Amino acid sequence: MDLNNKKFKTQSNTNNGEVSDETIFRYNQNENIIWANYDGGQIIKGHLVGKWVNDHLEFVYQHINKEHELMTGKCKSYIEYMEDGKIKLNEFWQWTCNDFSSGESTIIEI
């Protein structure tokens, strides 16, 4: 799987998440190392970094939201291929700040 230069947007997210369908993720990859920048919607600027682990991605993320709060978290993403051949990432995440709550989101390749 090569995520280099692929763009994604949020398809769904739980209520305690901050990304939305206005948030765009720009992924890069070098071997098993993954990183991305993201912004849009409630997110002014965000970054994630991680790696492939067996059948999924594991990464940490941080962003500044429109309230100028620094938000941090960790995530596991599982890959699914849609009928049109594009990639869907099913994500299970947890904040590592504020209330430490968990959630689920789905992002799709655009």
Sequence and secondary structure as in RCSB ss.txt:
>XXXX:A:sequence
MDLNNKKFKTQSNTNNGEVSDETIFRYNQNENIIWANYDGGQIIKGHLVGKWVNDHLEFVYQHINKEHELMTGKC
KSYIEYMEDGKIKLNEFWQWTCNDFSSGESTIIEI
>XXXX:A:secstr
   TT EEEEEEE TT    TT EEEEEEETTEEEEEEEETTEEEEEEEEEEETTEEEEEEEEEETT  EEEEEE
EEEEEE TTS EEEEEEEEESSTT  EEEEEEEE 
